[in-house]
Amino acid sequence: MNMKPIIYVALLVLVAVLSGIALGAFLKEFNLLKEACVSDADCDWVITNCCPEVAGAYWECVNLRTWEAPTCPPDVICPQVLSPKPEKPCRCEAGKCEA
C-alpha cells in the first residue's frame, strides 16, 4: 500500500487548518472580525444622545454587535423637538452599517 497520497492529503489539511487559524487571529487582532456587520439584522437605528424621541433624540445607524449604550446622566437637557426614528433603512453594506 502506497502511503504518499495519504501523507500529502494530511499535510494539505494541516496547512489549511493552520492557515485558517492564523487568518482568524489576524482579523481578531485588528478588530476586523468583531466590528464588521454580517447581515442587516446586525444594524439598527439607536438613540445616541440620551434624549427620547419626543425631545430631541439623535439617531445613528449602528452595528448592534459592537455598539455600547452611553451612560446617561440624570440631568440631561434635551431640546423639546420631536425626533422620530428615521424611516430610511439601516443596512449592512460591505461590512459597515449604513443608512
Secondary structure, 3 states (H helix, E strand, C coil): CCCHHHHHHHHHHHHHHHHHHHHHHHHHHCCHHHHCCCCHHHEEEEECCCCCCCCCCCEEEEECCCCCCCCCCCCCCCCCCCCCCCCCCCEEECCEEEC
